[in-house]
């Protein structure tokens, strides 16, 4: 693995419906197979005015991977 200059890197995304995300997460074994390589689900937080989903990134941080995760979260939010 590439040595990063930081100890721990986490990336957070707003999400509209945390319950849909929780159900999706349960069905996919923590998102395995859907998240970019080196990304893993870390936590969610709804303690403020909005809900966020937080991912740990253990590979070089790339914009394209962030866009992939954003599209995935948008699809989850739109599900019925």
QUIDA-V107795 format. One record per residue. N is the residue number from 1. PHI is phi as a letter, one per 20 degrees, with the letter a starting at -180 (* if undefined). D_CENTER is the distance of its C-alpha to the mean C-alpha in Angstrom with 2 decimals. Layout:
N/PHI/D_CENTER + N/PHI/D_CENTER
This chain:
1/*/20.56 + 2/f/20.90 + 3/f/21.64 + 4/e/19.48 + 5/f/21.36 + 6/d/19.00 + 7/f/18.66 + 8/b/14.98 + 9/d/12.26 + 10/c/9.16 + 11/c/7.29 + 12/d/6.83 + 13/c/6.83 + 14/f/9.66 + 15/b/9.82 + 16/f/13.37 + 17/c/13.61 + 18/f/11.83 + 19/f/14.37 + 20/f/13.43 + 21/f/9.81 + 22/g/11.57 + 23/f/14.04 + 24/f/11.82 + 25/f/10.10 + 26/f/13.74 + 27/f/15.03 + 28/d/12.85 + 29/l/13.21 + 30/m/9.71 + 31/n/8.45 + 32/g/11.03 + 33/n/12.55 + 34/d/9.94 + 35/e/7.48 + 36/g/9.56 + 37/g/11.94 + 38/n/11.32 + 39/d/7.52 + 40/b/6.86 + 41/f/5.38 + 42/d/7.60 + 43/a/8.51 + 44/c/8.95 + 45/b/11.94 + 46/c/14.48 + 47/e/17.36 + 48/d/18.02 + 49/f/18.81 + 50/b/15.32 + 51/d/12.24 + 52/c/8.95 + 53/d/5.60 + 54/d/5.36 + 55/d/4.32 + 56/e/7.79 + 57/d/9.27 + 58/d/12.64 + 59/c/13.98 + 60/g/15.36 + 61/f/13.04 + 62/c/13.70 + 63/g/13.50 + 64/f/13.51 + 65/f/10.24 + 66/f/8.64 + 67/f/10.73 + 68/f/9.76 + 69/f/6.09 + 70/g/7.98 + 71/f/10.55 + 72/f/8.71 + 73/f/7.68 + 74/f/11.29 + 75/f/12.73 + 76/f/11.47 + 77/f/12.97 + 78/e/16.12 + 79/f/16.81 + 80/e/19.91
